[in-house]
Amino acid sequence: MSETASRRPRTQRPGKRPNILFLFTDDQRFDTLHALGNRDIVTPNLDALVENGVTFTHANIMGSTVPAVCAPSRAMLLTGRTLFHVPINLEGQLSLPEVLRQAGYTTFATGKWHNTPPSFARGFTAGAKIFFGGMSNHLKVPVYDFDPSGKYPKGASYIGKKFSSELFSDAAVQFLREYTEEQPFFLYLPYTAPHDPRMAPEKYANMYDPRKIPVPENFMPEHPFDNGELRIRDEKLAPWPRTPEIVQEHIAAYYAMITHLDDQMGRVLAALQAAGHADNTIVIFAGDNGLAVGRHGLMGKQNLYEHSVRVPLVVSGPGIPKGEQRDAFCYLLDIFPTLCDLTDLPVPESVEGRSLAPVIAGDQPKVRDTLFFAYKDVQRAVREERYKLIQYSVNGARTTQLFDLANDPWEVKNLADDPTHADHLARLREELTRWQREVSDPLGAQ
């Protein structure tokens, strides 16, 4: 049993481990919930989770080694391992669904699995409407039925006949309605929304007038320098220079996708309640990475600004405090050991994440003092509570940014050349070097 077990929230009935419902979204930024202060978006079902659970306001991803940020993000989530210690295909890695399966859980998945069929087959005992890809037209998602053999040949896929969020929610609802087994279940529901193409059904698109969407305070027509990934696919979704009107259109479409997704997650939560499982189910809601959508002159997530590395994370369920927020620094890879603690399972030695159970219980304020971020071989960053350092190395050009997040949360005033902040810059550079050693960064010290 882990050292945090004694402080763990009581989440289970005597003799029965709690079920787990994991709602995981694609490209959803940390500030896209109405209940967390965004008055321009409609998210009643996510708001209800916030009201009934603990929200981590500073949850993050560690970054990515490839432009498809969601693939390593999911690999880290599923294994509890850091960025440079886990392959995207999870080969040779022990995953969360495998641990739960070995503990007697029925493990069911539907939706996006971006980490190859073999790793899926090792972890899940059941499933439906499985998408082994990164992105797709939401009305033409190629999916598989569950294959007990774990082979999933290419010719066995077919096109789902509904919008992706509806397709995957239908599968989850059916599972919940039909589940009658005594053993607990782990229902993993990773959506492909709100990832582009942003094509929300008309009802939801009509809810957002682009002209009424505020332009972000860190809007820029173009990024001020080459960050090493300015012409990636995501960045080509809008022309250069960006205009306020174009950014407003993209944000409106983004919000429409999230509101539609919120409705679909509401259906799943209602089915959980109707099936009588809600009182003994831990519900996790999280996003796999953030998204710029016009901030800093960027559209995608191939950067280390707050809008792209911070994600939503809400934990609710039996024994979990209600309506509380925690500002502890955490990563998605911390969810693995947290769930082990909340279900009274030992944390595997391979897991590098840190359990958030004592933070959830209110017995411990934090699990780490700083955060490290990396994107390919061109960007590295580290942040503490107030200051954040980002360093770029692109085609021989080195650029440094230092932000005072307490006074500049939008990250627009670079203090790197300000002599009054030299001590902060030096301290964070030392911390970045320490992190690089700890996580086996192949670039070494910058």
C-alpha positions as CSV (number, residue, x, y, z in Angstrom):
1,M,0.0,0.0,0.0
2,S,1.3,3.5,-0.9
3,E,2.4,5.9,1.8
4,T,-0.6,8.1,1.0
5,A,-3.1,5.4,1.7
6,S,-3.8,6.5,5.3
7,R,-4.8,9.9,4.0
8,R,-6.9,8.6,1.1
9,P,-10.5,9.7,0.7
10,R,-12.9,6.9,1.6
11,T,-14.2,6.0,-1.8
12,Q,-15.4,2.5,-1.6
13,R,-18.0,0.3,0.1
14,P,-16.7,-2.4,2.4
15,G,-15.4,-5.3,0.4
16,K,-16.0,-3.6,-3.0
17,R,-13.7,-1.3,-4.9
18,P,-15.3,1.7,-6.6
19,N,-16.0,1.8,-10.3
20,I,-14.2,4.3,-12.4
21,L,-15.6,6.4,-15.3
22,F,-12.9,8.3,-17.1
23,L,-14.2,11.1,-19.5
24,F,-11.2,12.3,-21.6
25,T,-11.5,15.0,-24.2
26,D,-9.2,15.9,-27.1
27,D,-7.7,19.4,-27.4
28,Q,-9.8,20.9,-24.6
29,R,-8.1,23.8,-22.9
30,F,-8.1,24.3,-19.1
31,D,-10.3,27.5,-19.2
32,T,-13.2,26.1,-21.2
33,L,-15.6,25.5,-18.4
34,H,-18.3,28.0,-17.4
35,A,-18.0,27.0,-13.7
36,L,-14.3,27.9,-13.7
37,G,-14.9,31.4,-14.9
38,N,-15.5,31.3,-18.6
39,R,-18.8,33.2,-19.0
40,D,-18.8,32.8,-22.7
41,I,-19.2,29.0,-22.9
42,V,-22.1,26.7,-21.9
43,T,-21.0,23.6,-20.1
44,P,-23.8,22.6,-17.6
45,N,-22.7,18.9,-17.2
46,L,-19.1,19.7,-16.6
47,D,-20.1,22.5,-14.3
48,A,-22.0,19.9,-12.2
49,L,-18.9,17.7,-12.0
50,V,-17.0,20.8,-10.7
51,E,-19.7,21.4,-8.1
52,N,-19.6,17.8,-7.0
53,G,-15.9,17.2,-6.9
54,V,-12.4,18.5,-6.7
55,T,-11.0,20.6,-9.5
56,F,-7.2,20.8,-10.1
57,T,-6.7,24.3,-11.6
58,H,-3.1,23.7,-12.5
59,A,-3.1,20.3,-14.2
60,N,-0.7,20.0,-17.1
61,I,0.8,17.8,-19.7
62,M,4.6,17.5,-19.9
63,G,4.8,18.3,-23.6
64,S,5.4,16.2,-26.6
65,T,8.1,14.6,-28.8
66,V,6.0,14.7,-31.9
67,P,3.5,17.2,-33.5
68,A,0.6,14.9,-32.6
69,V,0.7,16.0,-29.0
70,C,-2.2,13.8,-27.9
71,A,-0.3,10.6,-28.6
72,P,2.5,11.0,-26.0
73,S,0.1,12.8,-23.7
74,R,-2.1,9.7,-23.6
75,A,1.0,7.5,-23.3
76,M,2.0,9.4,-20.2
77,L,-1.5,9.3,-18.8
78,L,-1.9,5.5,-19.3
79,T,1.5,4.5,-17.9
80,G,2.2,7.2,-15.3
81,R,5.6,7.7,-16.9
82,T,7.4,10.9,-18.0
83,L,7.8,12.1,-21.5
84,F,11.2,10.6,-22.4
85,H,10.5,7.3,-20.6
86,V,7.5,6.0,-22.5
87,P,7.1,5.0,-26.1
88,I,3.9,6.1,-27.8
89,N,3.0,2.5,-28.7
90,L,3.3,1.6,-24.9
91,E,5.5,-1.4,-25.9
92,G,7.0,-2.9,-22.7
93,Q,4.9,-0.6,-20.5
94,L,2.5,-1.5,-17.8
95,S,-0.7,0.5,-18.3
96,L,-3.5,1.6,-16.0
97,P,-6.2,-0.6,-17.6
98,E,-3.8,-3.6,-17.3
99,V,-3.4,-3.0,-13.6
100,L,-7.1,-2.6,-13.1
101,R,-7.8,-5.7,-15.2
102,Q,-5.4,-7.7,-13.1
103,A,-7.1,-6.5,-10.0
104,G,-10.4,-7.9,-11.2
105,Y,-12.0,-4.9,-12.9
106,T,-14.0,-5.2,-16.1
107,T,-12.2,-2.8,-18.4
108,F,-14.3,-1.3,-21.2
109,A,-13.2,1.3,-23.7
110,T,-14.8,3.2,-26.5
111,G,-13.5,6.1,-28.5
112,K,-10.0,7.3,-29.5
113,W,-7.1,5.0,-28.7
114,H,-4.0,6.7,-30.2
115,N,-1.5,4.2,-28.8
116,T,-1.7,1.2,-31.2
117,P,-4.0,-1.9,-31.0
118,P,-1.6,-4.3,-29.1
119,S,-1.5,-2.0,-26.0
120,F,-5.3,-1.7,-26.2
121,A,-5.7,-5.5,-26.3
122,R,-3.6,-5.9,-23.2
123,G,-5.7,-3.6,-21.1
124,F,-9.3,-4.1,-22.0
125,T,-11.7,-7.0,-21.5
126,A,-14.5,-5.3,-23.5
127,G,-15.2,-2.4,-25.8
128,A,-17.1,-1.0,-28.7
129,K,-16.7,1.7,-31.4
130,I,-12.9,1.9,-31.0
131,F,-11.0,4.4,-33.1
132,F,-7.3,3.6,-33.6
133,G,-6.4,7.0,-35.1
134,G,-5.5,10.6,-34.2
135,M,-8.2,12.7,-35.9
136,S,-11.1,12.2,-38.3
137,N,-14.2,13.9,-39.9
138,H,-16.5,13.6,-36.9
139,L,-19.3,12.1,-39.1
140,K,-17.0,9.5,-40.7
141,V,-14.9,8.0,-37.9
142,P,-13.5,4.6,-38.8
143,V,-14.1,2.3,-35.8
144,Y,-13.8,-1.3,-34.8
145,D,-15.9,-3.6,-32.8
146,F,-14.2,-5.2,-29.8
147,D,-12.0,-8.1,-30.9
148,P,-11.2,-10.6,-28.1
149,S,-8.2,-11.8,-30.1
150,G,-6.7,-8.3,-30.0
151,K,-5.7,-8.4,-33.7
152,Y,-7.9,-5.6,-35.2
153,P,-7.1,-6.1,-38.9
154,K,-7.5,-3.0,-41.1
155,G,-10.2,-4.5,-43.1
156,A,-12.4,-5.0,-40.0
157,S,-13.0,-1.3,-39.5
158,Y,-16.2,0.5,-40.6
159,I,-17.5,4.1,-40.6
160,G,-19.6,5.1,-37.6
161,K,-23.0,6.5,-38.6
162,K,-23.2,9.3,-36.0
163,F,-21.2,12.3,-34.9
164,S,-18.2,11.0,-33.0
165,S,-19.2,12.3,-29.6
166,E,-22.7,10.7,-30.0
167,L,-21.2,7.5,-31.3
168,F,-18.9,6.9,-28.4
169,S,-21.4,8.1,-25.8
170,D,-24.0,5.6,-27.2
171,A,-21.5,2.8,-26.6
172,A,-20.8,4.0,-23.0
173,V,-24.5,4.4,-22.2
174,Q,-25.2,0.9,-23.5
175,F,-22.4,-0.6,-21.4
176,L,-23.8,1.1,-18.3
177,R,-27.3,0.0,-18.9
178,E,-26.4,-3.6,-19.5
179,Y,-23.7,-4.0,-16.9
180,T,-24.8,-6.5,-14.2
181,E,-21.5,-8.1,-13.0
182,E,-20.4,-8.0,-9.4
183,Q,-16.9,-6.9,-10.1
184,P,-16.2,-3.2,-10.5
185,F,-15.7,-1.6,-13.9
186,F,-13.3,0.8,-15.5
187,L,-15.1,2.7,-18.3
188,Y,-12.5,4.6,-20.4
189,L,-14.2,7.1,-22.7
190,P,-11.7,9.2,-24.7
191,Y,-13.5,11.4,-27.2
192,T,-12.1,13.0,-30.4
193,A,-13.9,16.3,-29.8
194,P,-13.3,19.2,-29.6
195,H,-10.4,18.4,-32.0
196,D,-10.8,19.8,-35.4
197,P,-12.4,19.7,-37.9
198,R,-14.7,21.8,-35.7
199,M,-18.0,20.9,-37.2
200,A,-20.5,21.0,-34.3
201,P,-24.2,20.2,-35.2
202,E,-26.1,23.3,-36.3
203,K,-28.0,23.6,-33.0
204,Y,-24.8,24.1,-31.1
205,A,-23.0,26.2,-33.8
206,N,-25.9,28.7,-33.6
207,M,-25.4,29.2,-29.9
208,Y,-22.2,31.2,-30.5
209,D,-22.1,34.4,-32.4
210,P,-18.5,35.0,-33.3
211,R,-19.0,38.8,-33.1
212,K,-19.8,38.4,-29.4
213,I,-16.7,36.3,-28.6
214,P,-14.0,38.3,-26.8
215,V,-10.6,38.4,-28.6
216,P,-8.0,37.0,-26.2
217,E,-5.7,39.5,-24.5
218,N,-2.7,37.7,-25.9
219,F,-4.0,37.8,-29.5
220,M,-1.3,38.5,-32.0
221,P,-1.4,38.6,-35.8
222,E,1.7,36.3,-35.9
223,H,4.0,34.8,-33.4
224,P,6.9,37.2,-32.8
225,F,9.7,34.7,-33.7
226,D,10.2,31.3,-35.1
227,N,9.3,28.7,-32.4
228,G,10.3,25.8,-34.6
229,E,6.8,24.8,-35.5
230,L,5.1,27.8,-37.2
231,R,3.9,26.0,-40.3
232,I,2.6,22.7,-38.9
233,R,-0.8,21.5,-40.0
234,D,-2.6,23.0,-37.0
235,E,-1.2,26.4,-37.8
236,K,-2.5,26.3,-41.3
237,L,-6.1,26.2,-40.1
238,A,-6.2,30.0,-40.3
239,P,-4.4,32.4,-42.7
240,W,-1.6,34.8,-41.8
241,P,-1.7,37.4,-40.5
242,R,-4.4,36.3,-38.0
243,T,-7.2,38.8,-37.7
244,P,-9.5,39.3,-34.7
245,E,-12.5,38.2,-36.8
246,I,-10.9,35.0,-37.9
247,V,-9.9,34.1,-34.3
248,Q,-13.4,34.9,-33.1
249,E,-14.8,32.5,-35.7
250,H,-12.5,29.7,-34.6
251,I,-13.2,30.2,-30.9
252,A,-17.0,30.2,-31.6
253,A,-16.6,26.9,-33.4
254,Y,-14.4,25.5,-30.7
255,Y,-16.9,26.4,-28.0
256,A,-19.8,24.9,-30.0
257,M,-17.9,21.6,-30.2
258,I,-17.4,21.7,-26.4
259,T,-21.0,22.4,-25.6
260,H,-22.1,19.6,-27.9
261,L,-19.6,17.3,-26.2
262,D,-20.8,18.5,-22.8
263,D,-24.4,17.3,-23.7
264,Q,-23.1,13.9,-24.7
265,M,-21.1,13.5,-21.5
266,G,-24.3,14.5,-19.7
267,R,-26.0,11.5,-21.3
268,V,-23.3,9.2,-20.0
269,L,-23.5,10.6,-16.4
270,A,-27.3,10.3,-16.5
271,A,-26.9,6.6,-17.5
272,L,-24.5,6.1,-14.7
273,Q,-27.0,7.5,-12.3
274,A,-30.0,5.5,-13.7
275,A,-28.0,2.3,-13.6
276,G,-27.5,2.8,-9.8
277,H,-23.7,3.1,-10.1
278,A,-23.2,6.7,-9.3
279,D,-22.8,6.2,-5.5
280,N,-19.8,3.9,-6.0
281,T,-18.1,5.4,-9.0
282,I,-15.1,7.7,-9.2
283,V,-15.6,10.1,-12.2
284,I,-12.5,11.6,-13.8
285,F,-12.8,14.4,-16.3
286,A,-9.7,15.6,-18.1
287,G,-8.3,16.9,-21.4
288,D,-5.3,15.5,-23.3
289,N,-3.7,18.9,-24.1
290,G,-4.7,22.6,-24.5
291,L,-4.9,24.7,-27.7
292,A,-4.0,28.2,-28.7
293,V,-6.9,29.1,-31.0
294,G,-5.5,32.5,-31.8
295,R,-3.4,33.2,-28.8
296,H,0.2,34.3,-29.4
297,G,-0.6,34.3,-33.1
298,L,-0.9,30.5,-32.9
299,M,-3.7,28.0,-33.6
300,G,-2.4,24.7,-32.4
301,K,-0.8,23.0,-29.3
302,Q,2.8,22.6,-30.5
303,N,4.1,25.2,-28.0
304,L,4.7,25.5,-24.2
305,Y,2.5,28.5,-23.4
306,E,-0.1,28.0,-20.6
307,H,-2.9,27.8,-23.1
308,S,-1.4,24.6,-24.6
309,V,0.1,22.8,-21.7
310,R,-2.6,23.3,-19.0
311,V,-5.7,21.1,-19.1
312,P,-8.9,20.6,-17.1
313,L,-8.9,17.9,-14.4
314,V,-11.9,17.2,-12.1
315,V,-12.2,14.2,-9.7
316,S,-15.5,13.4,-8.2
317,G,-17.2,10.4,-6.5
318,P,-17.8,8.8,-3.1
319,G,-15.7,10.3,-0.4
320,I,-14.4,13.1,-2.6
321,P,-14.9,16.7,-1.3
322,K,-17.5,18.6,-3.2
323,G,-17.1,22.0,-4.9
324,E,-13.5,22.5,-4.0
325,Q,-10.4,23.5,-6.0
326,R,-6.8,22.7,-5.6
327,D,-4.0,24.8,-7.1
328,A,-1.3,22.1,-6.7
329,F,0.9,21.6,-9.7
330,C,0.2,18.2,-11.3
331,Y,0.5,16.3,-14.5
332,L,-2.0,13.9,-16.2
333,L,0.5,11.1,-15.4
334,D,-0.3,11.7,-11.7
335,I,-3.8,10.2,-12.3
336,F,-2.5,6.6,-12.5
337,P,-1.1,6.5,-8.9
338,T,-4.0,8.6,-7.7
339,L,-6.5,6.0,-8.9
340,C,-4.4,3.2,-7.4
341,D,-4.6,5.0,-4.0
342,L,-8.3,5.7,-4.4
343,T,-9.0,2.0,-5.2
344,D,-6.6,0.5,-2.6
345,L,-4.2,-0.9,-5.1
346,P,-0.4,-0.8,-4.9
347,V,1.2,1.7,-7.2
348,P,3.5,-0.2,-9.7
349,E,7.2,0.6,-9.4
350,S,7.2,1.7,-13.0
351,V,5.0,4.7,-12.3
352,E,6.7,8.1,-12.0
353,G,3.6,10.1,-11.3
354,R,2.7,11.3,-7.8
355,S,-0.5,10.4,-6.1
356,L,-2.9,13.4,-5.7
357,A,-5.0,11.5,-3.1
358,P,-3.7,13.5,-0.1
359,V,-4.2,16.7,-2.0
360,I,-7.8,15.7,-2.8
361,A,-8.4,14.9,0.9
362,G,-7.0,18.3,1.9
363,D,-4.2,16.8,3.9
364,Q,-1.3,18.0,1.7
365,P,-1.1,21.3,-0.3
366,K,1.1,20.0,-3.2
367,V,3.1,17.1,-4.6
368,R,5.8,19.2,-6.5
369,D,7.2,22.7,-6.5
370,T,7.9,23.2,-10.2
371,L,6.9,21.8,-13.6
372,F,8.9,20.9,-16.6
373,F,7.8,21.0,-20.3
374,A,9.3,20.0,-23.6
375,Y,8.3,20.1,-27.2
376,K,10.4,18.1,-29.7
377,D,14.0,19.4,-29.8
378,V,13.1,23.0,-30.1
379,Q,11.4,24.1,-26.9
380,R,12.0,23.6,-23.2
381,A,10.3,25.3,-20.2
382,V,10.0,25.2,-16.5
383,R,7.7,27.1,-14.2
384,E,7.3,27.7,-10.5
385,E,4.3,29.3,-8.8
386,R,5.1,32.8,-10.1
387,Y,7.7,32.8,-12.8
388,K,8.0,30.7,-16.0
389,L,11.0,30.3,-18.3
390,I,10.7,29.1,-22.0
391,Q,13.8,28.5,-24.1
392,Y,13.9,28.0,-27.8
393,S,16.6,26.6,-30.1
394,V,15.6,26.8,-33.7
395,N,18.1,26.6,-36.6
396,G,20.9,27.9,-34.5
397,A,18.9,30.8,-33.1
398,R,18.3,30.8,-29.3
399,T,15.4,32.7,-27.8
400,T,14.5,33.1,-24.1
401,Q,11.2,34.2,-22.5
402,L,10.6,34.9,-18.9
403,F,7.1,35.6,-17.6
404,D,5.8,36.8,-14.3
405,L,2.6,34.8,-14.3
406,A,1.2,36.6,-11.2
407,N,1.2,39.9,-13.0
408,D,1.1,38.6,-16.6
409,P,-1.0,35.4,-16.8
410,W,-1.4,36.0,-20.6
411,E,2.4,35.6,-21.1
412,V,2.9,38.8,-23.2
413,K,5.6,40.7,-21.4
414,N,9.0,39.0,-21.8
415,L,11.3,39.9,-18.8
416,A,14.3,37.8,-20.0
417,D,16.4,40.9,-20.7
418,D,15.3,42.9,-17.7
419,P,18.3,43.0,-15.3
420,T,16.0,43.3,-12.3
421,H,14.8,39.7,-13.1
422,A,18.2,38.2,-13.6
423,D,18.1,36.2,-10.4
424,H,14.8,34.7,-11.4
425,L,16.2,33.8,-14.8
426,A,19.3,32.2,-13.3
427,R,17.2,30.2,-10.7
428,L,14.8,28.8,-13.3
429,R,17.7,27.9,-15.7
430,E,19.2,25.8,-12.8
431,E,15.8,24.2,-12.2
432,L,15.4,23.4,-15.9
433,T,18.8,21.7,-15.9
434,R,17.8,19.6,-12.8
435,W,14.6,18.5,-14.5
436,Q,16.4,17.6,-17.7
437,R,18.6,15.2,-15.7
438,E,15.6,13.8,-13.8
439,V,13.5,13.0,-16.9
440,S,16.4,11.9,-19.1
441,D,16.0,14.8,-21.6
442,P,18.1,13.8,-24.6
443,L,19.0,17.5,-25.2
444,G,20.7,17.7,-21.8
445,A,21.3,21.1,-20.3
446,Q,20.2,24.1,-22.6
